[in-house]
Amino acid sequence: MTASAPKSRRRTTKSNGEMRSDFDFCDRNHDGRIDRREFGAFMAGLGAGLTAEEVAIGFGEIDTDGDGRVNWREFLAWWGDD
């Protein structure tokens, strides 16, 4: 699975609690938002093996408001549970 995979391929059966746990794990500085560096580390931890360019593309897809941070709503929407 790549960061830019079609949304239908990212659907999950995880509960909101499990998704929140994933978000909190990814949000390493616990500020309630995920920056590109945190996202890259998260994807690497999943074994995604993405290049820096692929991380940037995937992050841009998730950061729908373009503020340079992924909030909980954007994260949840990206995983298809919005």
Secondary structure per residue as TSV (DSSP state, phi and psi in degrees):
chain	resnum	aa	ss	phi	psi
A	1	M	-	360.0	130.1
A	2	T	-	-105.6	162.9
A	3	A	T	-61.5	-25.6
A	4	S	T	-103.8	19.9
A	5	A	S	-63.4	150.4
A	6	P	-	-54.9	143.8
A	7	K	H	-51.5	-39.5
A	8	S	H	-61.2	-26.3
A	9	R	H	-82.1	-12.8
A	10	R	H	-96.4	-4.6
A	11	R	-	-55.5	147.6
A	12	T	-	-136.5	159.0
A	13	T	-	-101.8	11.6
A	14	K	-	-68.3	147.7
A	15	S	-	-76.1	165.4
A	16	N	H	-58.7	-36.3
A	17	G	H	-63.5	-42.2
A	18	E	H	-66.9	-40.1
A	19	M	H	-65.0	-40.1
A	20	R	H	-63.5	-38.2
A	21	S	H	-62.7	-41.8
A	22	D	H	-62.7	-44.1
A	23	F	H	-61.2	-48.3
A	24	D	H	-62.2	-36.8
A	25	F	H	-64.0	-41.7
A	26	C	H	-68.9	-36.0
A	27	D	-	-79.6	74.5
A	28	R	T	-62.8	-29.7
A	29	N	T	-93.9	3.2
A	30	H	-	56.0	40.5
A	31	D	S	-98.4	5.7
A	32	G	S	83.8	7.6
A	33	R	E	-142.8	152.9
A	34	I	E	-109.6	124.2
A	35	D	-	-92.7	175.2
A	36	R	H	-61.5	-38.3
A	37	R	H	-63.5	-45.4
A	38	E	H	-63.3	-41.1
A	39	F	H	-62.1	-44.5
A	40	G	H	-60.4	-42.3
A	41	A	H	-65.6	-39.4
A	42	F	H	-61.7	-48.3
A	43	M	H	-64.2	-38.5
A	44	A	H	-63.1	-39.9
A	45	G	H	-63.8	-27.2
A	46	L	T	-80.7	-6.5
A	47	G	T	80.6	22.3
A	48	A	-	-68.2	-27.2
A	49	G	-	60.9	39.9
A	50	L	-	-84.9	147.3
A	51	T	-	-76.2	167.5
A	52	A	H	-59.0	-37.6
A	53	E	H	-66.2	-41.6
A	54	E	H	-65.5	-37.8
A	55	V	H	-61.9	-45.5
A	56	A	H	-61.2	-42.2
A	57	I	H	-65.1	-48.0
A	58	G	H	-61.8	-42.7
A	59	F	H	-62.5	-42.3
A	60	G	H	-61.9	-34.1
A	61	E	H	-66.3	-38.9
A	62	I	H	-78.1	-39.3
A	63	D	-	-77.2	73.9
A	64	T	T	-68.4	-24.0
A	65	D	T	-91.9	-3.0
A	66	G	-	68.6	22.9
A	67	D	S	-89.4	2.9
A	68	G	S	84.4	6.5
A	69	R	S	-139.0	147.7
A	70	V	E	-104.0	119.9
A	71	N	E	-92.8	175.6
A	72	W	H	-56.1	-44.3
A	73	R	H	-62.2	-43.4
A	74	E	H	-64.9	-42.1
A	75	F	H	-60.7	-47.9
A	76	L	H	-64.3	-42.3
A	77	A	H	-62.9	-40.1
A	78	W	H	-61.2	-39.7
A	79	W	T	-80.1	-0.8
A	80	G	T	89.0	13.3
A	81	D	-	-107.7	26.6
A	82	D	-	-76.8	360.0
